[in-house]
C-alpha cells in the first residue's frame, strides 16, 4: 500500500514539512488570534439553552470521532437523556441547516451524518453554520436536553460545555501545524478530556483509551444479511477504506485473521462502481462509512464491517459528573 501524503510528510519530519514550517507559523498566528477574539468577546459565540459536548481533534483527518459520538449518544440515552447530534455535513452538497434521516441522500448530507442518523436513533442535523443547525434541531425536537457536536473543536461560534479531543496511535505526528504538519491547533490547547483510539492514553489528563471492536459484517446490498469473520477465511479478499487512517481498518481485518489485498482511498472518497472492480474477488470488505456511499451500486459480495467503540465506565462517569455540575452551576 502506497504511503499517503500525511504519512509521508505529516507524521515525520521530511524535507517538504520543514520547507512548509514558515507557513505553519503564519497559520499558528491566525489560529491564535481567532481563538483570542472569541475568548475576549470581540467575536461573539452563540449560547444554546442545553448542554453542548464537542467531540473533535487537534489533528486534521480521522481519528475515530464518529464511533465515539455514537457511543456517547447511546450512553446518554441509557442514562435518561435525550441527545441530539450536530455535524457540518462534510462531503455533502447541503449548505443550509437541515435534518438528516435514514433515507437522506449521502451526496447531499455527507457520509458520517447519514451513518450517525442510521445508527444512533437520535435527531441529527447538519449545516456549515453549526449554531444554526443546532438551533434548528432544538426547535424540531424540544425534548432534546444535550447536543453532541461532531468535529466541532475549532467551531468557536458555538459555545460548548465539554470539550473532548480524540487522537489515535499516530499522536500529533511531527508536532507542526498545518500545512507542515497535521495540527489544526497547538498541542498546548486545553480540553476537558482526551480519548485515544487504539493506543495507551499517555500522561495527559484526564485521558481515556477507546478501542473499536467488531467481527461481524453486513452485506452492503442487503443490510439484514450478515456474516461472521470466520465466513471469509481462506477466501480471495480485497478491502477498501476511504477514512482518515485506512491502516487502522486494514490492521483490524488482519487481527480477525483475514488476508486482504488493501486499497486506501482519500477520506470521504466518493466511490464509483468501476474503481471497486478488482477481478478475482470472493468478497470486498469495507467500513460502514464507505458502505453508505456504495449502496446504490453494491454487488452481492460486498460487505461492511460493523464496529462499536468500547471505553472504560470511568469515562462516562466523568461526562455525567460534568453534566450534573452544569445543572447545579
Backbone torsions as a table, in degrees:
resi	resn	phi	psi	omega
1	UNK	NA	125.2	-178.2
2	UNK	-70.4	137.7	-179.9
3	UNK	-67.5	138.6	179.4
4	UNK	-80.7	169.8	177.9
5	UNK	-56.2	-48.2	178.8
6	UNK	-58.1	-41.9	-179.0
7	UNK	-64.1	-35.5	-176.7
8	UNK	-79.5	-31.4	-170.3
9	UNK	-125.2	-25.6	-177.5
10	UNK	-93.3	-26.2	-175.2
11	UNK	-106.5	20.6	168.7
12	UNK	-163.7	165.6	176.0
13	UNK	-85.5	115.5	178.0
14	UNK	-118.2	171.8	178.1
15	UNK	-60.1	-38.4	-179.3
16	UNK	-69.8	-43.5	-179.6
17	UNK	-63.4	-36.5	177.3
18	UNK	-69.0	-37.0	177.7
19	UNK	-65.7	-30.0	-179.7
20	UNK	-87.5	-0.8	-177.2
21	UNK	-56.7	-43.5	177.6
22	UNK	-58.9	-38.2	178.0
23	UNK	-65.0	-33.9	179.1
24	UNK	-68.4	-30.2	176.5
25	UNK	-66.0	-41.2	176.6
26	UNK	-64.3	-42.7	178.3
27	UNK	-60.4	-42.4	179.5
28	UNK	-61.7	-41.0	179.2
29	UNK	-61.4	-45.5	-178.7
30	UNK	-64.9	-41.9	178.7
31	UNK	-62.5	-43.5	-178.6
32	UNK	-65.5	-43.5	179.7
33	UNK	-63.2	-40.0	179.9
34	UNK	-65.1	-44.8	179.9
35	UNK	-63.5	-41.6	179.4
36	UNK	-64.1	-34.4	179.7
37	UNK	-62.6	-38.5	177.8
38	UNK	-76.1	-39.1	-179.6
39	UNK	-65.3	-33.6	-178.5
40	UNK	-84.3	-14.0	-177.7
41	UNK	92.3	-0.4	177.1
42	UNK	-62.8	-36.4	169.4
43	UNK	-110.7	130.2	-172.6
44	UNK	-93.3	132.9	177.1
45	UNK	-97.4	155.7	-179.8
46	UNK	-89.6	128.2	177.1
47	UNK	-102.2	122.9	-179.4
48	UNK	-93.2	159.2	-178.5
49	UNK	-79.5	0.3	177.8
50	UNK	-125.5	164.8	178.7
51	UNK	-66.3	144.5	179.4
52	UNK	-123.0	122.1	175.1
53	UNK	-106.9	121.0	178.8
54	UNK	-97.7	129.3	171.8
55	UNK	-114.2	114.4	-177.0
56	UNK	-147.3	-162.2	175.2
57	UNK	-153.2	161.9	177.3
58	UNK	-85.3	-21.9	-177.3
59	UNK	-100.9	152.2	174.7
60	UNK	-75.1	145.2	178.5
61	UNK	99.8	176.5	-173.8
62	UNK	-83.7	138.1	176.5
63	UNK	-129.2	-3.5	-178.6
64	UNK	113.6	25.3	-178.2
65	UNK	-65.5	-42.4	-175.6
66	UNK	-60.5	-47.9	176.3
67	UNK	-59.5	-35.0	179.0
68	UNK	-69.1	-40.8	177.0
69	UNK	-58.8	-45.0	-179.9
70	UNK	-64.7	-40.0	178.2
71	UNK	-63.6	-45.9	179.7
72	UNK	-60.8	-44.6	-179.9
73	UNK	-59.9	-44.5	-179.9
74	UNK	-64.2	-42.5	-179.0
75	UNK	-68.2	-38.1	177.7
76	UNK	-64.5	-40.3	177.8
77	UNK	-63.5	-41.6	178.5
78	UNK	-62.6	-29.6	-178.1
79	UNK	-84.8	1.5	178.1
80	UNK	97.4	2.9	178.3
81	UNK	-83.9	166.1	175.6
82	UNK	-122.6	85.6	-175.7
83	UNK	-81.5	154.1	168.7
84	UNK	-125.6	159.8	-176.7
85	UNK	-123.3	134.0	178.4
86	UNK	-122.9	133.7	-179.5
87	UNK	-139.7	160.7	178.1
88	UNK	-71.2	-33.2	-174.7
89	UNK	86.3	37.6	-177.0
90	UNK	-61.0	135.7	-178.5
91	UNK	93.2	-14.2	176.7
92	UNK	-97.8	165.1	-176.7
93	UNK	-92.7	-9.3	-178.4
94	UNK	-64.4	142.2	179.6
95	UNK	-111.1	-57.8	-177.6
96	UNK	-74.8	163.3	178.0
97	UNK	-59.0	137.7	177.6
98	UNK	-158.5	155.8	177.8
99	UNK	-80.3	151.1	175.9
100	UNK	-118.8	132.3	173.8
101	UNK	-130.1	-179.3	-173.8
102	UNK	-62.4	-22.5	-178.2
103	UNK	-98.8	4.3	-179.2
104	UNK	-63.0	151.0	178.3
105	UNK	-78.1	128.2	-174.8
106	UNK	-64.4	-33.2	-180.0
107	UNK	-74.2	-11.6	176.5
108	UNK	-92.4	-45.0	-171.2
109	UNK	-103.4	-15.0	-177.7
110	UNK	95.4	155.0	-173.8
111	UNK	-70.1	-45.2	-176.6
112	UNK	-68.2	-44.2	176.5
113	UNK	-60.4	-38.8	178.4
114	UNK	-64.8	-43.3	177.9
115	UNK	-61.0	-42.7	-179.6
116	UNK	-68.1	-37.4	178.5
117	UNK	-63.8	-37.8	-179.7
118	UNK	-74.3	-37.1	-171.1
119	UNK	-92.3	-23.6	-170.3
120	UNK	-90.9	-30.0	-171.8
121	UNK	70.7	14.3	-180.0
122	UNK	-109.0	156.3	170.8
123	UNK	-64.1	135.7	179.3
124	UNK	-127.0	128.3	176.0
125	UNK	-126.1	149.6	178.3
126	UNK	-126.3	163.6	174.8
127	UNK	167.3	142.6	175.6
128	UNK	-62.4	-34.2	170.2
129	UNK	-90.0	94.9	-173.8
130	UNK	-71.3	-24.0	173.6
131	UNK	-65.3	-40.5	176.8
132	UNK	-66.6	-39.8	177.9
133	UNK	-64.6	-41.1	179.0
134	UNK	-64.4	-41.2	178.7
135	UNK	-65.3	-38.6	176.6
136	UNK	-63.5	-41.6	179.0
137	UNK	-62.7	-45.1	-177.7
138	UNK	-66.4	-34.7	178.0
139	UNK	-67.3	-37.3	-179.1
140	UNK	-79.8	-24.1	-176.9
141	UNK	-133.5	76.5	-175.3
142	UNK	-64.3	-15.7	177.7
143	UNK	-79.7	-11.1	-179.4
144	UNK	-63.7	130.0	-176.9
145	UNK	-120.5	2.0	174.9
146	UNK	-156.7	139.7	178.8
147	UNK	-114.0	139.3	172.5
148	UNK	-106.7	118.8	-179.3
149	UNK	-97.0	110.8	-177.2
150	UNK	-80.1	125.9	177.5
151	UNK	54.2	53.1	-176.6
152	UNK	-123.4	20.5	-175.0
153	UNK	-61.7	-34.8	-179.2
154	UNK	-96.0	5.8	-179.0
155	UNK	-91.3	74.6	-171.3
156	UNK	-71.3	-11.1	-178.8
157	UNK	-68.4	-14.0	177.2
158	UNK	-113.3	117.9	178.5
159	UNK	-63.7	147.8	-179.2
160	UNK	-132.9	153.9	-179.4
161	UNK	-103.5	-31.1	178.9
162	UNK	-135.2	130.2	178.0
163	UNK	-114.7	126.7	177.8
164	UNK	-121.3	124.9	177.0
165	UNK	-106.2	131.7	-177.4
166	UNK	-107.5	132.0	172.8
167	UNK	-122.8	166.5	169.7
168	UNK	-123.8	-166.5	-174.1
169	UNK	-64.0	-14.5	179.8
170	UNK	-80.9	-11.9	178.7
171	UNK	63.3	-138.9	-178.9
172	UNK	-101.2	17.2	175.5
173	UNK	64.5	-133.2	-178.2
174	UNK	-81.6	1.1	175.7
175	UNK	81.8	5.1	-178.0
176	UNK	-100.6	153.8	176.9
177	UNK	-82.1	164.4	176.8
178	UNK	-55.2	144.6	-1.0
179	UNK	-90.6	0.2	-177.2
180	UNK	-75.7	-25.7	179.8
181	UNK	-143.5	-172.7	-173.9
182	UNK	-87.8	-5.0	-170.3
183	UNK	-76.5	131.2	172.2
184	UNK	-84.4	-28.9	179.3
185	UNK	-141.6	161.7	-179.9
186	UNK	-62.4	154.2	179.9
187	UNK	-65.8	-16.0	178.3
188	UNK	-76.1	-7.7	-179.6
189	UNK	-57.4	128.4	-178.3
190	UNK	-92.8	141.6	175.1
191	UNK	-135.5	171.5	179.9
192	UNK	-77.1	-32.6	-178.8
193	UNK	-156.0	148.3	173.2
194	UNK	-108.4	137.9	172.1
195	UNK	-121.9	126.1	-176.7
196	UNK	-111.6	121.0	-175.9
197	UNK	-84.2	117.5	171.4
198	UNK	64.3	30.5	177.9
199	UNK	-157.3	158.5	177.4
200	UNK	-60.5	145.7	-173.9
201	UNK	-74.6	-12.1	178.2
202	UNK	78.1	-161.6	-171.9
203	UNK	-95.8	-10.6	178.5
204	UNK	-70.7	147.1	-178.2
205	UNK	-143.2	160.0	-11.5
206	UNK	-65.3	140.0	-178.0
207	UNK	-138.4	141.6	-174.2
208	UNK	-138.4	146.9	177.4
209	UNK	-90.0	141.9	172.9
210	UNK	-123.1	136.7	174.2
211	UNK	-123.3	143.7	176.6
212	UNK	-101.0	119.7	-176.4
213	UNK	-118.0	144.6	176.6
214	UNK	166.9	137.0	177.6
215	UNK	-137.2	18.7	176.7
216	UNK	-116.7	148.4	-178.2
217	UNK	-121.9	150.5	172.3
218	UNK	-117.6	145.5	178.1
219	UNK	-71.1	127.4	-175.3
220	UNK	-63.3	-39.3	-177.9
221	UNK	-78.0	-17.1	-179.2
222	UNK	-146.5	82.7	-170.2
223	UNK	-56.1	-22.1	179.6
224	UNK	-77.0	-14.4	177.8
225	UNK	-87.6	125.7	-179.2
226	UNK	-124.1	167.3	178.2
227	UNK	-155.0	137.8	176.4
228	UNK	-76.6	164.3	180.0
229	UNK	-58.0	-33.8	-178.5
230	UNK	-60.7	-23.7	-178.9
231	UNK	-68.2	-16.2	-176.8
232	UNK	-104.2	5.6	178.8
233	UNK	-62.6	138.6	177.4
234	UNK	61.2	24.2	175.3
235	UNK	-99.6	159.9	172.9
236	UNK	-83.6	107.9	-170.5
237	UNK	-117.1	138.1	166.8
238	UNK	-117.0	152.7	179.0
239	UNK	-135.6	139.4	176.3
240	UNK	-124.9	150.6	177.3
241	UNK	-150.9	117.9	173.8
242	UNK	-110.0	63.5	-177.7
243	UNK	-127.9	175.0	-175.4
244	UNK	-64.7	-31.8	180.0
245	UNK	-133.6	80.1	-177.1
246	UNK	-57.4	-32.3	-177.3
247	UNK	-57.5	-35.4	-179.3
248	UNK	-61.4	-41.4	179.1
249	UNK	-66.5	-45.0	-179.2
250	UNK	-64.3	-38.4	176.9
251	UNK	-65.2	-36.4	177.8
252	UNK	-61.5	-45.0	178.3
253	UNK	-61.9	-42.0	178.2
254	UNK	-62.7	-36.9	177.6
255	UNK	-65.9	-22.3	175.6
256	UNK	-85.0	1.5	179.6
257	UNK	84.5	18.4	-177.1
258	UNK	-101.9	129.4	177.5
259	UNK	-95.5	114.4	-173.7
260	UNK	-125.1	149.9	167.1
261	UNK	-90.7	118.6	-168.1
262	UNK	-98.4	142.2	179.5
263	UNK	-134.1	109.8	179.9
264	UNK	-92.3	135.9	177.0
265	UNK	-122.5	161.8	177.7
266	UNK	-61.5	153.9	177.4
267	UNK	-58.2	137.1	-179.6
268	UNK	66.0	23.3	-177.4
269	UNK	-59.8	135.0	176.2
270	UNK	-90.4	106.0	-173.6
271	UNK	-78.0	153.5	166.4
272	UNK	-120.2	156.8	-175.9
273	UNK	-61.5	-38.1	-175.2
274	UNK	-62.5	-36.1	-176.9
275	UNK	-78.3	-3.5	176.3
276	UNK	-109.0	14.8	176.7
277	UNK	-92.7	101.7	-173.7
278	UNK	-107.6	20.8	176.6
279	UNK	70.9	-126.4	-178.6
280	UNK	-65.4	109.4	-174.1
281	UNK	-157.8	114.7	176.6
282	UNK	-76.1	-32.7	179.5
283	UNK	-156.2	142.0	174.5
284	UNK	-109.5	123.4	-176.3
285	UNK	-107.6	140.5	-177.7
286	UNK	-148.9	173.8	176.2
287	UNK	-83.7	164.2	174.9
288	UNK	-61.9	-36.0	179.1
289	UNK	-63.5	-38.3	175.7
290	UNK	-70.0	-37.2	-172.3
291	UNK	-63.2	-37.5	-177.2
292	UNK	-64.6	-19.1	179.0
293	UNK	-93.9	-6.5	-175.7
294	UNK	-113.5	0.2	-173.6
295	UNK	-62.0	-35.2	-174.3
296	UNK	-67.3	-24.5	-178.5
297	UNK	-129.9	22.1	-176.2
298	UNK	-67.9	143.2	174.3
299	UNK	-97.0	163.9	-172.9
300	UNK	-66.0	-19.7	-177.3
301	UNK	-100.8	16.9	176.2
302	UNK	-97.2	132.4	-176.8
303	UNK	-133.4	147.0	177.9
304	UNK	-113.3	133.2	177.7
305	UNK	-76.2	131.3	178.1
306	UNK	-99.0	121.0	-178.5
307	UNK	-126.5	156.2	174.9
308	UNK	-134.2	146.6	175.7
309	UNK	-76.8	143.8	174.0
310	UNK	-127.5	127.3	178.0
311	UNK	-135.3	158.0	178.3
312	UNK	-66.1	145.6	177.8
313	UNK	-55.1	-26.2	-178.5
314	UNK	-61.6	-28.8	-179.6
315	UNK	-67.7	-45.6	179.9
316	UNK	-71.1	-32.0	173.6
317	UNK	-58.8	-39.9	178.2
318	UNK	-63.0	-45.3	-179.9
319	UNK	-63.2	-45.3	179.7
320	UNK	-62.1	-40.4	178.9
321	UNK	-62.3	-39.9	178.2
322	UNK	-65.1	-44.9	-179.5
323	UNK	-64.0	-43.1	-179.6
324	UNK	-66.8	-31.3	175.7
325	UNK	-66.9	-33.5	178.0
326	UNK	-66.6	-36.5	-177.3
327	UNK	-65.5	-32.5	-176.4
328	UNK	-97.7	-3.0	-176.8
329	UNK	-71.2	NA	NA
